[in-house]
Amino acid sequence: ERVALMRQTSSQAAYAAAGVAVVPRGRACASLLEQRIESGQKQATNIGLGQGEILEVELMASSALVGRTLADLHPRRWHVGAVYRQQRLIVPHGDTRLEAGDRVLLVGEPELLPAVADLFRSTDSEFPLQYGTHVVALCGEDLPVVLEEAAWLVQHTQADKLEAIACDVPNDRIDELTERCHELGVPYEFSCEAETTDESLVDEARRRDVGVLILAPEPLSVRARIGLGRSRTAGVVDMVRSPVLVSRSRHPYRRVLLVLAELPFHLGAAQLALDLVRRVGAELTVALVRQPELVVGAELFRELASRLREILSLASLFHVPVQTRELEGNPVTELLAIGGEYDLAVLSQPRQRRAFLTRPDVGLNLIHRLPCSVMTLSFDPEV
């Protein structure tokens, strides 16, 4: 097979006519950079679908999987396709025992493989480095509301700095907050932006390598609740690919609640919750909500129960004990009733989800109305 590195997309037809397979130059560079950044991991970009469903990862000596058989892993929605050890191929079977230094070819759903790869590389949580290196607070006069929880995250995770992007904050208040960061021993940076639109502030935040973006709580208007508008918080969540934390000063996190109440549900939120509780030593509970079958049908609960099994399987790989809590009824009502028992709730939220009078947005209601802090990971529903 003949392969060419294509510099200009206008040449693709000529290469195809000549029977030459092409690799776009930009894709090749991106793949090389990704391999350099993600040490011990290679993602196939020109094989199969090219969507990240094939991944090669090196099993590190620090991983909890060293010495375990493939049957011990109980994989769901992913499998080990090959094991390379000392320059030879091992065709994997259930009794294949993994050794440090093995290069393992993983095949599975793209949303799940990064979490599995993390397990092969190390048992330590790197949260929030998989998203970015900084905790960024996006706020105005409410900056003092979020400062303490933001600083706590910097102190207790792998984040390396607190950055506050603020507007309309008096200089004397900035001086007070600066002094507080000094007292806490937290690296920080404050910046005041003249542009105060959400889009401009989020664009500014994106340039900060956001690991977690923090907002102050915002009341949910009646219009937004019934789908006649979008809240500012929802708009920010839609624009950001890092976790967004609505801070209610419930740190330190001792009890974390992962919400499993509606579809689609992205497993990235489960990985987020697992990484966070491993990092800060919190307890994790998954709340599974069974809505009345007459309202949503029986299939929804069956699918949610299947997702719960996947979450528990993933948690077992990381040796994270998980409590499950099954609720029955209206998900917003039931979750608001127990929210005060937890310090943090973790949600999976589709971007641009619209609420209706007859079908409220569960995630949006929880983001605005839960009494605990809420960390949301948004995703594109078609992904």
Steps between C-alpha positions, in 0.01 A plus 500: 500500500626846405454777758563872462512789747254751352578870549208646303147356509450608137732214397287228661311407180825461302646271766182292508502462120856371521406246770705672767377509860546842655558627851422871544804688629299670773363169627847344503644794697212492744550128554871543567438783745234300680737205537770728645256663743325177608805304608460127454188533286440493124168561329429361154383784275501331159375152592141389535269796556784726610291623795716374783345155522845338473766591753841362590617552856801383700428323829699688763654331803286720727173377350267285708455272196854357515469128573128482429342287229277643231210303644546695824424825320144412393511746210177649369487704179876454460740209449871424484574427135870413534786496749858573389771378736874507435460538124248219462126485454281327758150423379293584808272253679323517832793339681763734350679660794617860457859603575664839547629632168235324292370705209129436489270569205158613624188497283175654617273801515698826469333663801615216726852421380678801660381385843618144433835632373544698822460179694774329298738791548467560872281457805539867596234754408632794298182708533453754345801469267301300245305823440754771582744623763320800653195557718333803342232707673274696266322762705435861597414636841421142606869407484528465881219241486705261288855583611524263797374193310718586200806529725414169667493328161845636415634376834350150478526411130771509234398849385795737518337843526183695572403759242211740548353679201283773645325817405354782708706402806629797704876521544475483879308173472766361265762596759307310770474190283867522410588504869275200557676301228832587666366368831388176336829458314321461167664618175257745340443754228223759481398674181220749436340502157335797337278269292229360723300277263500129583655420162791738551565380855485135397735569208738660747469200730578258218838664459576406861525120454188433705496188717186607688292810432322639806183710510297647782143370547227659290124478560303313233233723351151371433547564128817288487335229705228447238728536199432860399860604548846389610667595824844659497641194673354264238651713225845481658469122549416467129810696398759325719639149461663491843297427815297797621457533876216702651648576840290499814799481735438137598868408513674292616337229291428202721190365328457520121180413313507388136157555345357241260149621423452550125641418159727561326759447773868539419743271682745787511305629799552169679872515428504858629333395825735202544810711436386765742411269790828314456687830511330648808410180687121548487220242506308449176130424467315445172136608509286305252154648449210283390234720345138379467472263202172662398694823446827386339452129426696203631786524251650811661556330834646190336749715312588698812548174693736385224698820539517443874658158443761661274579761766537234770723294271722801434513583870606144585799534268615802700415328831257778584213388726168637376170519680183491291181674588181428305237772504150484358286786372567840349882522464524869585282468810675185623853630444429837658373315806832320555739762360571650841659173612789545255777752448520470122277365223646399163280523190521407134326769293434499123582830333211716381239282670163673499240479773125491446208558729415129485864386505730709720877479465601294803866599483426870468268490803764319707779737399297795624305354789705235681624620841845347447770603254443360151765397245370451147672344198328593174511297180361496148203258499595343168848404631 
